Amino acid sequence: MTDLLVEQDGPVLRVTFNRPQAHNALTFAMYEGVHDACEKADADPDIRVLVLRGAGGKSFVSGTDIAQFAGFDGAAGVAYEERMTRVLRRLEDTAVPTVAAVDGYCVGGGLALAATCDLRIATTAARFGVPIARTLGNCLSMDTCALLMAHLGRSRALDMLLRARLLDAAEAHAAGFVTQLVDDSAALDAALAETVATLASHAPLSMWATKQTVARLRRAGLPEGDDIVARVYGSADFASAVAAFARKERATWTGA
């Protein structure tokens, strides 16, 4: 798959989102490719770190390719969010440490992927958010919303989602979401190399145990939310917003 490059570099498995002409928007096949990369990382004892990064220097991932949503109804929305949760949980459960290297936009599904990684290194050009309240009018699954709240807290997550705003790199760093902030792509390369070397030198089982403990604590007691997802993805608002995007028009909202 040329849209998703999976390459081993010594102890590192590098996953590159490679659709710079589309701001690295993800197709369903690319999501499955991330799942497969996690399987590969866990199957090879020589792989000690998994790195996710976007090609082109403008975006990490700008979200799911909106063309994938054509013809969606409520059931398709539930299936999509279940697919997202399956991929994100597989990434979260990867035995080796995972690092997101972010330069540019990290939006929608891209934010979910970065949030699922253990560490996030970003340049000052990075922007983070899920602006669906002004773009498509869809919603997040219970699992993805819980993931963002775990990182950002209830108030900041609500502010980001309800006002559909993007956090700049400094704000994301101050919130603790970005674990290391660097000036530019060259500094990102250097910081990533240093972090990878550190992680590759540490005890794998100790790191795995920490990751699993944090993941299980985050997931404990999550309620069901398929009814919420089905209502939103099955709405006239969502269908009209997808069509408006194809026409390069701004969506209008009726609440139905």
Secondary structure, DSSP 8 states (H G I E B T S, - for coil): --SEEEEEETTEEEEEE--GGGTT-B-HHHHHHHHHHHHHHHH-TT--EEEEEESSSSEEE--B-GGGGTT--HHHHHHHHHHHHHHHHHHHT-SS-EEEEE-SEEETHHHHHHHHSSEEEEETT-EEE--TTTTT-----HHHHHHHHHHH-HHHHHHHHHTT--EEHHHHHHTTSSSEEESSHHHHHHHHHHHHHHHHTS-HHHHHHHHHHHHHHHHTT----HHHHHHHHTSHHHHHHHHHHHTT--------
